[in-house]
């Protein structure tokens, strides 16, 4: 779920932990989306202001954490490298985004109730 809200709008950042070794959250989901869009782990990392080493490390962790790799990559060279989501990667991303949407929809009243308990910040303070 891309963050299209203003800074004054509430945001929900959902992290799902599967034991101690596998976690899926908004950063990894965004990285998967950027890899899909750019066809490159390096370019996806750049779009997120993340080093290539960090992006590659996250991809390796996701690929190890699931039964099937989520990202397929090839090294650079004369033909150039690239990366793409596997069918498993597309499925994981789709499930995560659906869980986000369900959570936001189902929690809307509770989020509104929490927001109503905040002090009025309309004067820019």
Secondary structure, DSSP 8 states (H G I E B T S, - for coil): ----S-TTS------EEETTTEEE-HHHHHHHHHHHHHS-HHHHHHHTT--HHHHHHHHHHHHHHSSS-SEEEE--STT--EEEE-HHHHHHHHHHHHHHHHHHHHHHHHHHHHHHTS---TT--
